[in-house]
Amino acid sequence: MEMVQSLNGINANIKEEQGINKQTWRQKMKAYKKQPLSLFLLTLVTTSAIATIGILLFLIGYILLNGVRNLSFDLFAWEYTTENVSMLPALLNTLYMTGLTLLLAVPVGVFSAIYLVEYAKRGNKLVNIVRITTETLQGIPSIVYGLFGYLMFCIGLNWGYTLLAGAITLAIMVLPVIMRTTEEALLAVPDSYREGSFGLGAGRLRTVFRIVLPSAMPGIIAGVILAIGRIVGETAALIFTAGTVATAATGLFDSTRTLAVHMYCLLNEGLYMEQAYATAVVLLFMVLGINALSSYVAKRFIK
């Protein structure tokens, strides 16, 4: 009995000690009042966060309110007609376009970043030029990429409006994003990891693929998530390269339309506004699902 009472007393003392450094809301506000600049910054940051969350919730609520009620089985018919305005072909084309674009862009972007960080000499002028060029390419509007893809692939190579032309154009467009995020993720890995691997006798190639890349994988996946978001929501570049044919692609040289282009065409025609809102709901949940899956994969790599 005495042992139990002593243990309870120790636990009470620990809780009191843990609560010493805790401040109530009033104590925090008194401290902020003594420093007006800190109080101003706190108010500014809080207001900005509330405004951002409010705008996001408003947009999601507006899309769901106008789109969920317009969902129907006809929108998921296998073939598109002017009567059912099916989005299923566009949904399949979006998956095709996303997969093919990532297949082209991710290996090039990741291996380029590996060369810049692991193999090129630090402080090399060529590396600095590549980084500046990559950052410049990130700021180019998508319509410019679309015009380039149209002139290069559709006209120059005589491919026409095809799935392959759109995928290559999008791969060029998202390549800077993947490359820069991968480079930053690799730079964030401590040099002690590399030194420890070299000290145990591992070569550079083994160190990169067994030590550095697994440690940087969450950052790399974050870049891939950003690339997926840009691919799924892209319209301008695909209108000039992949076309607007509302049928599911059966080959690389078929003209296609993705969900974003499909929604744009419906809104542009002005005859299928309800179906356009329903397409926006499907596109929203598709992006959320892809992001959730990517986050799950990133957490698995962290473990």
Buried (B, 14 or more C-beta within 10 A) or exposed (E): EEEEEEEEEEEEEEEEEEEEEEEEEEEEEEEBEEEEEEBEEBEEEEEEEEEEEEEEEEEEEEBBEBBEEBBEEEBEBEEBEEEBBBBBBBBBBBBBBBEBBBEBBBEBBBEBBBEBBBEEEEEEEEBEEBBEEBEEBBEEEBEEBBBBBBEBBBEEEEBBBBBBBBBBBBBBBBBBBBBBBBBBBBEEBEEEBBEEBBEEEBEEEEBBEEBBBEBBBBBBBBBBBBBBBBBBBBBBBBBBBBBBBBBBBEEEEBBBBBBBBBBBBBBEEEEBEBBBBBBBBBBBEBBEEBBEEBBEBBEEBEE
